[in-house]
Amino acid sequence: MLMLTVPKEEYLMIGKDIKITFLGGNNNQLRVMIDAPKEINIARGRAIQKRAVKRREAAKNRAEAPAVELS
């Protein structure tokens, strides 16, 4: 893991294709801009966690559903 303190508008390069620019922020929020190829999937951690919870709930509901007999 890498932890940095960076000034506003500083950027990081990840490989040759991904550029992360720090746009500043206030209080507990930081604004960043991510420039990456379209084939790179970028998702917020909150969105990933929300999807995982929905998948677990759906799996639980399927397991709890009564069996249906086919005639």
Buried (B, 14 or more C-beta within 10 A) or exposed (E): EEEEEEEEEEEBEEEEEBBBBBEEEEEEEEEEEEEBEEEEEEEEEEEEEEEEEEEEEEEEEEEEEEEEEEE
